[in-house]
């Protein structure tokens, strides 16, 4: 999504006007690998590195009193760790579910009611296809790197206001992870 206009990306133009926030009450899962990438980035940029991760049913960035992600800058409405942000943040507004019985990962797109960018992106078939391919790579990486307990917890989270946009065969290692 790089259609650059006036120094901002197209997605930022849309997202900065949004009254909802993907960065509020989302709790994107963070694997050990992603945590290390984030910590390296934070250290290199001399940013806060204490008390930034928590683990409830799955590991994720901490949130403030308003449930905003610790990496979200409320003044700029931008992610402080955009270059290395968690996989589900990169994939958004595309999300997933796993159907173990069918051996499939099912892909979903958020509806316009909760994501204005999703609708605009979906209407531009070239941009949508490009983003969908990136989202698949990011989410497959995430589910391969998550431990089985965290992955099972994530799959219990309801994703309302989405519609199915496709499915792919699930890697055997993921099927085995979920059956353990």
N, CA, C and O of each residue as an XYZ file, in Angstrom:
720
protein
N       0.832     -1.171      0.000
C       0.000      0.000      0.000
C       0.878      1.236      0.000
O       1.048      1.881      1.035
N       1.418      1.558     -1.115
C       2.372      2.662     -1.092
C       1.960      3.869     -1.911
O       2.770      4.785     -2.053
N       0.783      3.930     -2.447
C       0.361      5.081     -3.242
C       0.643      6.355     -2.467
O      -0.207      6.851     -1.727
N       1.829      6.867     -2.644
C       2.278      8.010     -1.857
C       1.569      9.287     -2.305
O       1.565      9.623     -3.490
N       0.971      9.993     -1.346
C       0.288     11.256     -1.621
C       0.671     12.224     -0.513
O       0.479     11.927      0.666
N       1.195     13.344     -0.872
C       1.544     14.413      0.064
C       2.360     13.929      1.263
O       2.122     14.346      2.397
N       3.313     13.053      1.002
C       4.216     12.634      2.063
C       3.662     11.593      3.005
O       4.344     11.198      3.951
N       2.454     11.138      2.778
C       1.865     10.109      3.623
C       1.487      8.918      2.749
O       1.289      9.059      1.542
N       1.392      7.786      3.347
C       0.913      6.641      2.579
C      -0.596      6.697      2.503
O      -1.254      7.275      3.368
N      -1.126      6.106      1.489
C      -2.560      6.075      1.265
C      -3.284      5.497      2.481
O      -4.301      6.038      2.914
N      -2.761      4.399      3.031
C      -3.413      3.797      4.189
C      -3.423      4.754      5.378
O      -4.408      4.806      6.114
N      -2.358      5.502      5.576
C      -2.354      6.454      6.692
C      -3.413      7.530      6.490
O      -4.094      7.917      7.439
N      -3.556      8.020      5.246
C      -4.579      9.022      4.967
C      -5.950      8.522      5.398
O      -6.715      9.261      6.018
N      -6.262      7.290      5.079
C      -7.559      6.712      5.432
C      -7.613      6.435      6.932
O      -8.570      6.822      7.602
N      -6.605      5.775      7.450
C      -6.615      5.349      8.852
C      -6.561      6.524      9.832
O      -7.144      6.452     10.914
N      -5.878      7.587      9.469
C      -5.777      8.718     10.398
C      -7.106      9.441     10.561
O      -7.297     10.157     11.545
N      -8.014      9.274      9.634
C      -9.338      9.882      9.732
C     -10.341      8.970     10.440
O     -11.447      9.397     10.773
N      -9.964      7.748     10.663
C     -10.853      6.747     11.252
C     -11.117      7.068     12.719
O     -10.218      7.501     13.440
N     -12.333      6.857     13.146
C     -12.695      7.097     14.553
C     -12.454      5.851     15.410
O     -12.454      5.929     16.639
N     -12.251      4.715     14.765
C     -11.906      3.486     15.477
C     -10.394      3.371     15.469
O      -9.720      4.142     14.786
N      -9.866      2.449     16.196
C      -8.424      2.266     16.169
C      -8.069      0.796     16.266
O      -8.448      0.109     17.215
N      -7.334      0.326     15.270
C      -6.834     -1.057     15.287
C      -5.877     -1.249     16.456
O      -5.644     -2.371     16.905
N      -5.334     -0.155     16.937
C      -4.314     -0.216     17.977
C      -4.902     -0.169     19.383
O      -4.166     -0.099     20.367
N      -6.212     -0.207     19.471
C      -6.867     -0.168     20.772
C      -7.577     -1.489     21.016
O      -8.394     -1.928     20.207
N      -7.256     -2.114     22.137
C      -7.886     -3.361     22.560
C      -7.710     -4.495     21.551
O      -8.603     -5.328     21.392
N      -6.571     -4.530     20.872
C      -6.329     -5.549     19.855
C      -5.454     -6.693     20.369
O      -5.706     -7.854     20.050
N      -4.439     -6.376     21.155
C      -3.522     -7.363     21.717
C      -2.931     -8.312     20.668
O      -3.149     -9.522     20.734
N      -2.179     -7.763     19.695
C      -1.597     -8.623     18.665
C      -0.603     -9.609     19.265
O       0.231     -9.225     20.085
N      -0.684    -10.869     18.868
C       0.252    -11.864     19.415
C       1.691    -11.555     19.022
O       1.967    -11.080     17.920
N       2.596    -11.836     19.947
C       4.017    -11.604     19.719
C       4.771    -12.891     20.038
O       4.724    -13.388     21.163
N       5.457    -13.416     19.045
C       6.272    -14.610     19.242
C       7.605    -14.221     19.885
O       7.928    -13.037     19.989
N       8.361    -15.208     20.308
C       9.691    -14.926     20.862
C      10.564    -14.240     19.816
O      11.302    -13.307     20.136
N      10.483    -14.700     18.564
C      11.277    -14.083     17.492
C      10.893    -12.614     17.308
O      11.767    -11.752     17.217
N       9.599    -12.327     17.254
C       9.143    -10.949     17.050
C       9.509    -10.093     18.258
O       9.869     -8.925     18.109
N       9.420    -10.669     19.445
C       9.785     -9.924     20.650
C      11.245     -9.492     20.573
O      11.571     -8.352     20.905
N      12.123    -10.387     20.139
C      13.538    -10.051     20.024
C      13.766     -8.978     18.969
O      14.576     -8.072     19.167
N      13.056     -9.075     17.848
C      13.151     -8.056     16.795
C      12.705     -6.701     17.345
O      13.361     -5.685     17.116
N      11.607     -6.693     18.058
C      11.098     -5.448     18.654
C      12.075     -4.886     19.683
O      12.340     -3.684     19.693
N      12.607     -5.739     20.540
C      13.547     -5.272     21.560
C      14.802     -4.678     20.917
O      15.295     -3.641     21.359
N      15.314     -5.330     19.882
C      16.482     -4.791     19.175
C      16.168     -3.415     18.588
O      16.964     -2.484     18.710
N      15.008     -3.295     17.956
C      14.585     -2.020     17.373
C      14.463     -0.949     18.450
O      14.943      0.171     18.273
N      13.833     -1.285     19.542
C      13.654     -0.324     20.636
C      14.990      0.110     21.224
O      15.197      1.293     21.496
N      15.894     -0.841     21.421
C      17.222     -0.500     21.943
C      17.995      0.386     20.977
O      18.613      1.366     21.390
N      17.963      0.043     19.684
C      18.673      0.833     18.677
C      18.139      2.262     18.601
O      18.884      3.198     18.312
N      16.868      2.417     18.858
C      16.232      3.729     18.764
C      16.039      4.401     20.122
O      15.338      5.405     20.240
N      16.671      3.830     21.138
C      16.638      4.380     22.498
C      15.215      4.664     22.977
O      14.901      5.747     23.471
N      14.384      3.668     22.813
C      12.987      3.774     23.229
C      12.757      2.882     24.435
O      13.574      2.017     24.751
N      11.655      3.099     25.091
C      11.259      2.329     26.262
C      11.350      0.823     25.990
O      10.859      0.341     24.970
N      11.980      0.089     26.905
C      12.095     -1.364     26.738
C      11.628     -2.143     27.957
O      11.736     -3.370     27.980
N      11.111     -1.456     28.969
C      10.644     -2.145     30.171
C       9.123     -2.172     30.215
O       8.455     -1.217     29.818
N       8.601     -3.267     30.697
C       7.158     -3.444     30.877
C       6.362     -3.200     29.591
O       5.296     -2.585     29.617
N       6.885     -3.679     28.490
C       6.175     -3.458     27.228
C       5.491     -4.716     26.697
O       4.733     -4.643     25.730
N       5.746     -5.855     27.309
C       5.084     -7.089     26.894
C       4.401     -7.734     28.089
O       4.907     -7.693     29.211
N       3.257     -8.322     27.833
C       2.561     -9.088     28.859
C       2.068    -10.384     28.242
O       2.030    -10.537     27.021
N       1.695    -11.305     29.102
C       1.117    -12.554     28.616
C      -0.124    -12.850     29.442
O      -0.047    -13.136     30.637
N      -1.254    -12.775     28.785
C      -2.500    -13.240     29.394
C      -2.640    -14.673     28.898
O      -1.945    -15.571     29.374
N      -3.522    -14.882     27.959
C      -3.624    -16.197     27.342
C      -2.645    -16.338     26.181
O      -2.380    -17.448     25.718
N      -2.110    -15.219     25.715
C      -1.056    -15.220     24.702
C      -0.185    -13.973     24.906
O      -0.662    -12.965     25.427
N       1.089    -14.038     24.497
C       1.972    -12.881     24.671
C       1.609    -11.763     23.686
O       1.338    -12.018     22.513
N       1.608    -10.514     24.188
C       1.276     -9.372     23.341
C       1.841     -8.101     23.966
O       2.246     -8.108     25.129
N       1.870     -6.995     23.192
C       2.342     -5.738     23.768
C       1.418     -5.278     24.895
O       0.213     -5.531     24.872
N       1.992     -4.613     25.858
C       1.211     -4.040     26.956
C       0.304     -2.939     26.405
O       0.488     -2.457     25.288
N      -0.672     -2.560     27.217
C      -1.583     -1.480     26.826
C      -1.661     -0.459     27.961
O      -1.321     -0.746     29.108
N      -2.120      0.738     27.603
C      -2.285      1.770     28.622
C      -3.693      1.672     29.227
O      -4.433      0.731     28.942
N      -4.046      2.634     30.046
C      -5.344      2.617     30.733
C      -6.526      2.633     29.768
O      -7.603      2.135     30.095
N      -6.328      3.202     28.583
C      -7.390      3.247     27.574
C      -7.320      2.051     26.617
O      -8.037      2.001     25.618
N      -6.457      1.103     26.935
C      -6.248     -0.124     26.161
C      -5.578      0.091     24.805
O      -5.701     -0.743     23.907
N      -4.863      1.221     24.660
C      -4.073      1.441     23.455
C      -2.755      0.689     23.585
O      -2.177      0.618     24.670
N      -2.291      0.139     22.493
C      -1.005     -0.554     22.444
C       0.099      0.401     22.879
O       0.076      1.585     22.541
N       1.054     -0.113     23.622
C       2.172      0.686     24.118
C       2.985      1.289     22.962
O       3.687      2.283     23.152
N       2.893      0.702     21.790
C       3.641      1.205     20.638
C       2.891      2.281     19.850
O       3.449      2.879     18.930
N       1.647      2.523     20.201
C       0.825      3.508     19.473
C       1.087      4.910     19.998
O       1.019      5.156     21.203
N       1.382      5.817     19.096
C       1.603      7.210     19.460
C       0.293      7.956     19.222
O      -0.104      8.163     18.076
N      -0.371      8.355     20.285
C      -1.676      9.013     20.177
C      -1.599     10.377     19.496
O      -2.568     10.815     18.878
N      -0.470     11.040     19.604
C      -0.333     12.365     18.983
C      -0.222     12.268     17.469
O      -0.875     13.022     16.747
N       0.599     11.347     16.986
C       0.809     11.222     15.539
C      -0.149     10.212     14.905
O      -0.294     10.165     13.684
N      -0.803      9.404     15.750
C      -1.677      8.318     15.297
C      -0.900      7.309     14.446
O      -1.435      6.726     13.503
N       0.354      7.123     14.798
C       1.215      6.183     14.082
C       1.832      5.192     15.063
O       1.902      5.433     16.268
N       2.264      4.097     14.516
C       2.948      3.066     15.291
C       4.417      3.445     15.451
O       5.097      3.778     14.480
N       4.884      3.388     16.677
C       6.292      3.720     16.939
C       7.244      2.656     16.408
O       8.423      2.929     16.181
N       6.735      1.457     16.212
C       7.581      0.348     15.742
C       7.103     -0.150     14.377
O       7.216     -1.336     14.067
N       6.577      0.753     13.578
C       5.970      0.387     12.293
C       6.859     -0.531     11.454
O       6.364     -1.485     10.853
N       8.144     -0.262     11.406
C       9.049     -1.054     10.561
C       9.164     -2.510     10.995
O       9.503     -3.375     10.188
N       8.883     -2.785     12.270
C       9.039     -4.149     12.785
C       7.808     -4.619     13.557
O       7.905     -5.527     14.383
N       6.670     -4.018     13.298
C       5.460     -4.306     14.071
C       5.035     -5.770     13.946
O       5.442     -6.458     13.010
N       4.218     -6.246     14.888
C       3.771     -7.641     14.870
C       3.083     -8.044     13.560
O       2.525     -7.213     12.843
N       3.144     -9.332     13.280
C       2.637     -9.871     12.026
C       1.167     -9.543     11.769
O       0.799     -9.192     10.648
N       0.325     -9.654     12.797
C      -1.096     -9.375     12.564
C      -1.329     -7.894     12.279
O      -2.290     -7.536     11.599
N      -0.459     -7.038     12.793
C      -0.562     -5.609     12.491
C      -0.200     -5.360     11.026
O      -0.831     -4.542     10.356
N       0.812     -6.065     10.535
C       1.183     -5.944      9.127
C       0.087     -6.505      8.230
O      -0.154     -5.978      7.145
N      -0.569     -7.552      8.666
C      -1.584     -8.221      7.855
C      -2.910     -7.471      7.822
O      -3.667     -7.588      6.858
N      -3.194     -6.704      8.866
C      -4.485     -6.030      8.964
C      -4.836     -5.246      7.723
O      -3.961     -4.637      7.107
N      -6.056     -5.250      7.356
C      -7.286     -5.720      7.983
C      -7.650     -7.170      7.641
O      -8.806     -7.578      7.762
N      -6.652     -7.933      7.217
C      -6.880     -9.355      6.935
C      -6.589    -10.141      8.201
O      -5.598     -9.898      8.889
N      -7.461    -11.078      8.491
C      -7.310    -11.918      9.665
C      -7.537    -13.375      9.254
O      -7.729    -13.668      8.074
N      -7.513    -14.280     10.225
C      -7.552    -15.699      9.877
C      -8.268    -16.522     10.933
O      -8.522    -16.070     12.050
N      -8.580    -17.732     10.542
C      -9.034    -18.768     11.459
C      -8.467    -20.073     10.916
O      -8.058    -20.146      9.758
N      -8.447    -21.085     11.746
C      -7.931    -22.385     11.313
C      -9.024    -23.418     11.467
O      -9.642    -23.532     12.526
N      -9.257    -24.163     10.414
C     -10.203    -25.265     10.410
C      -9.376    -26.546     10.383
O      -8.965    -27.014      9.321
N      -9.140    -27.101     11.566
C      -8.275    -28.281     11.682
C      -8.895    -29.485     10.967
O      -8.183    -30.262     10.332
N     -10.219    -29.640     11.069
C     -10.888    -30.778     10.435
C     -10.646    -30.790      8.920
O     -10.429    -31.852      8.335
N     -10.682    -29.639      8.300
C     -10.446    -29.538      6.858
C      -8.965    -29.389      6.521
O      -8.569    -29.544      5.366
N      -8.142    -29.087      7.538
C      -6.722    -28.845      7.281
C      -6.500    -27.552      6.506
O      -5.634    -27.478      5.635
N      -7.298    -26.529      6.835
C      -7.254    -25.271      6.082
C      -7.042    -24.081      7.013
O      -7.487    -24.073      8.161
N      -6.358    -23.091      6.487
C      -6.344    -21.777      7.115
C      -7.327    -20.952      6.296
O      -7.245    -20.891      5.069
N      -8.245    -20.328      6.995
C      -9.282    -19.540      6.333
C      -8.952    -18.066      6.512
O      -8.601    -17.621      7.605
N      -9.069    -17.315      5.419
C      -8.717    -15.903      5.409
C      -9.983    -15.057      5.439
O     -10.959    -15.360      4.753
N      -9.959    -13.997      6.237
C     -11.101    -13.111      6.396
C     -10.656    -11.654      6.249
O      -9.511    -11.307      6.539
N     -11.575    -10.823      5.800
C     -11.334     -9.389      5.708
C     -12.349     -8.691      6.594
O     -13.528     -9.046      6.611
N     -11.882     -7.701      7.324
C     -12.792     -6.934      8.179
C     -13.773     -6.154      7.303
O     -13.431     -5.714      6.205
N     -14.987     -5.994      7.806
C     -16.008     -5.244      7.072
C     -15.808     -3.748      7.269
O     -15.141     -3.313      8.209
N     -16.389     -2.979      6.378
C     -16.225     -1.529      6.420
C     -16.738     -0.909      7.714
O     -16.304      0.179      8.093
N     -17.661     -1.593      8.400
C     -18.193     -1.082      9.665
C     -17.091     -0.883     10.711
O     -17.189     -0.006     11.569
N     -16.056     -1.697     10.629
C     -14.985     -1.598     11.611
C     -13.647     -1.210     10.997
O     -12.673     -0.993     11.718
N     -13.589     -1.119      9.641
C     -12.323     -0.748      9.004
C     -12.587     -0.112      7.638
O     -12.849     -0.803      6.654
N     -12.513      1.204      7.603
C     -12.719      1.928      6.347
C     -11.660      1.568      5.318
O     -11.944      1.507      4.122
N     -10.442      1.331      5.781
C      -9.361      0.991      4.862
C      -9.624     -0.340      4.167
O      -9.281     -0.501      2.996
N     -10.226     -1.290      4.868
C     -10.508     -2.600      4.272
C     -11.385     -2.452      3.037
O     -11.117     -3.063      2.003
N     -12.419     -1.649      3.143
C     -13.329     -1.460      2.006
C     -12.620     -0.796      0.828
O     -12.765     -1.233     -0.314
N     -11.863      0.243      1.101
C     -11.160      0.957      0.038
C     -10.128      0.061     -0.622
O     -10.012      0.035     -1.847
N      -9.377     -0.676      0.189
C      -8.371     -1.588     -0.349
C      -9.036     -2.681     -1.182
O      -8.549     -3.018     -2.261
N     -10.133     -3.232     -0.694
C     -10.827     -4.320     -1.387
C     -11.332     -3.874     -2.761
O     -11.397     -4.681     -3.688
N     -11.681     -2.619     -2.893
C     -12.169     -2.103     -4.167
C     -11.056     -1.951     -5.199
O     -11.322     -1.944     -6.401
N      -9.811     -1.830     -4.737
C      -8.670     -1.741     -5.637
C      -8.039     -3.136     -5.717
O      -7.197     -3.498     -4.895
N      -8.458     -3.899     -6.710
C      -8.078     -5.321     -6.792
C      -6.561     -5.532     -6.824
O      -6.068     -6.505     -6.255
N      -5.824     -4.648     -7.472
C      -4.369     -4.799     -7.536
C      -3.755     -4.637     -6.148
O      -2.949     -5.462     -5.716
N      -4.143     -3.566     -5.452
C      -3.609     -3.346     -4.109
C      -4.066     -4.446     -3.152
O      -3.296     -4.908     -2.310
N      -5.311     -4.854     -3.289
C      -5.817     -5.900     -2.408
C      -5.021     -7.191     -2.590
O      -4.607     -7.812     -1.611
N      -4.812     -7.588     -3.831
C      -4.067     -8.828     -4.102
C      -2.649     -8.739     -3.534
O      -2.151     -9.692     -2.936
N      -2.012     -7.598     -3.725
C      -0.648     -7.396     -3.211
C      -0.630     -7.501     -1.681
O       0.218     -8.183     -1.107
N      -1.568     -6.823     -1.038
C      -1.612     -6.851      0.428
C      -1.980     -8.243      0.950
O      -1.427     -8.693      1.954
N      -2.891     -8.911      0.288
C      -3.325    -10.245      0.704
C      -2.153    -11.216      0.696
O      -2.025    -12.034      1.607
N      -1.299    -11.140     -0.314
C      -0.135    -12.028     -0.381
C       0.835    -11.754      0.767
O       1.378    -12.690      1.353
N       1.053    -10.493      1.088
C       1.919    -10.133      2.225
C       1.287    -10.621      3.528
O       1.972    -11.174      4.389
N      -0.017    -10.414      3.667
C      -0.722    -10.829      4.887
C      -0.601    -12.334      5.102
O      -0.375    -12.787      6.224
N      -0.751    -13.099      4.041
C      -0.623    -14.558      4.158
C       0.752    -14.949      4.682
O       0.866    -15.784      5.580
N       1.781    -14.353      4.127
C       3.155    -14.661      4.554
C       3.329    -14.317      6.033
O       3.866    -15.116      6.800
N       2.882    -13.147      6.425
C       3.031    -12.705      7.815
C       2.271    -13.611      8.779
O       2.800    -13.988      9.825
N       1.049    -13.957      8.438
C       0.238    -14.780      9.344
C       0.756    -16.212      9.406
O       0.777    -16.809     10.482
N       1.170    -16.770      8.287
C       1.757    -18.128      8.309
C       3.012    -18.120      9.184
O       3.230    -19.047      9.964
N       3.837    -17.078      9.057
C       5.034    -16.974      9.899
C       4.629    -16.949     11.378
O       5.227    -17.633     12.209
N       3.620    -16.164     11.683
C       3.147    -16.053     13.056
C       2.690    -17.404     13.595
O       3.139    -17.822     14.663
N       1.810    -18.091     12.881
C       1.266    -19.334     13.420
C       2.315    -20.439     13.494
O       2.208    -21.341     14.324
N       3.321    -20.372     12.637
C       4.421    -21.345     12.731
C       5.295    -21.073     13.958
O       5.794    -22.006     14.588
N       5.477    -19.802     14.292
C       6.378    -19.433     15.390
C       5.715    -19.424     16.767
O       6.411    -19.504     17.780
N       4.387    -19.328     16.823
C       3.706    -19.328     18.120
C       3.754    -20.708     18.768
O       3.723    -21.727     18.079
N       3.828    -20.732     20.082
C       3.721    -22.022     20.758
C       2.263    -22.475     20.693
O       1.366    -21.662     20.468
N       2.031    -23.762     20.890
C       0.687    -24.325     20.700
C      -0.336    -23.713     21.655
O      -1.485    -23.501     21.267
N       0.055    -23.430     22.877
C      -0.868    -22.837     23.853
C      -1.344    -21.454     23.395
O      -2.536    -21.152     23.452
N      -0.416    -20.627     22.947
C      -0.772    -19.284     22.478
C      -1.627    -19.354     21.218
O      -2.594    -18.604     21.082
N      -1.281    -20.243     20.301
C      -2.061    -20.372     19.066
C      -3.489    -20.814     19.364
O      -4.439    -20.282     18.790
N      -3.637    -21.772     20.247
C      -4.982    -22.228     20.617
C      -5.790    -21.103     21.258
O      -6.989    -20.977     21.009
N      -5.139    -20.294     22.076
C      -5.829    -19.166     22.721
C      -6.279    -18.135     21.687
O      -7.392    -17.616     21.770
N      -5.434    -17.845     20.733
C      -5.763    -16.876     19.691
C      -6.951    -17.345     18.864
O      -7.800    -16.544     18.475
N      -7.007    -18.627     18.600
C      -8.100    -19.163     17.782
C      -9.452    -19.104     18.490
O     -10.491    -19.268     17.851
N      -9.448    -18.872     19.798
C     -10.709    -18.726     20.540
C     -11.268    -17.304     20.466
O     -12.415    -17.062     20.842
N     -10.453    -16.367     19.979
C     -10.876    -14.969     19.906
C     -11.833    -14.793     18.727
O     -11.501    -15.120     17.587
N     -12.999    -14.281     19.013
C     -13.996    -14.058     17.956
C     -13.550    -12.900     17.073
O     -12.982    -11.918     17.551
N     -13.811    -13.028     15.810
C     -13.513    -11.975     14.834
C     -14.817    -11.562     14.168
O     -15.068    -11.937     13.023
N     -15.645    -10.801     14.861
C     -16.913    -10.386     14.256
C     -16.662     -9.365     13.146
O     -15.566     -8.820     13.017
N     -17.662     -9.129     12.380
C     -17.597     -8.129     11.320
C     -16.505     -8.412     10.289
O     -15.781     -7.510      9.868
N     -16.403     -9.676      9.894
C     -15.468    -10.066      8.842
C     -16.209    -10.923      7.825
O     -17.302    -11.420      8.098
N     -15.615    -11.089      6.663
C     -16.154    -12.038      5.696
C     -15.001    -12.815      5.079
O     -13.891    -12.307      4.922
N     -15.300    -14.062      4.735
C     -14.283    -14.974      4.224
C     -13.880    -14.573      2.819
O     -14.722    -14.303      1.963
N     -12.559    -14.540      2.596
C     -12.036    -14.172      1.281
C     -11.211    -15.281      0.649
O     -10.724    -15.131     -0.472
N     -11.050    -16.397      1.361
C     -10.305    -17.506      0.787
C      -9.845    -18.490      1.841
O     -10.078    -18.315      3.037
N      -9.186    -19.526      1.362
C      -8.597    -20.516      2.251
C      -7.440    -21.191      1.540
O      -7.384    -21.234      0.311
N      -6.524    -21.713      2.330
C      -5.357    -22.421      1.818
C      -5.113    -23.641      2.681
O      -5.592    -23.731      3.811
N      -4.366    -24.568      2.135
C      -3.977    -25.746      2.906
C      -3.116    -25.313      4.080
O      -2.266    -24.431      3.956
N      -3.347    -25.940      5.202
C      -2.605    -25.633      6.421
C      -1.332    -26.465      6.453
O      -1.381    -27.670      6.208
N      -0.193    -25.846      6.750
C       1.040    -26.631      6.866
C       0.876    -27.743      7.917
O       0.280    -27.526      8.972
N       1.403    -28.910      7.621
C       1.274    -30.072      8.510
C       1.789    -29.775      9.909
O       1.225    -30.258     10.891
N       2.845    -28.991     10.011
C       3.399    -28.676     11.339
C       2.383    -27.936     12.212
O       2.401    -28.072     13.435
N       1.509    -27.164     11.595
C       0.495    -26.437     12.362
C      -0.606    -27.393     12.821
O      -1.084    -27.298     13.952
N      -0.998    -28.296     11.960
C      -1.994    -29.292     12.335
C      -1.496    -30.095     13.528
O      -2.237    -30.323     14.484
N      -0.250    -30.518     13.470
C       0.360    -31.292     14.567
C       0.443    -30.441     15.834
O       0.190    -30.937     16.932
N       0.792    -29.178     15.687
C       0.884    -28.278     16.850
C      -0.476    -28.164     17.545
O      -0.548    -28.188     18.774
N      -1.538    -28.042     16.776
C      -2.871    -27.871     17.345
C      -3.428    -29.159     17.933
O      -4.310    -29.118     18.790
N      -2.925    -30.288     17.485
C      -3.394    -31.569     18.001
C      -2.627    -32.010     19.235
O      -3.000    -32.989     19.882
N      -1.551    -31.289     19.568
C      -0.757    -31.682     20.752
C      -1.388    -31.204     22.037
O      -0.850    -31.449     23.117
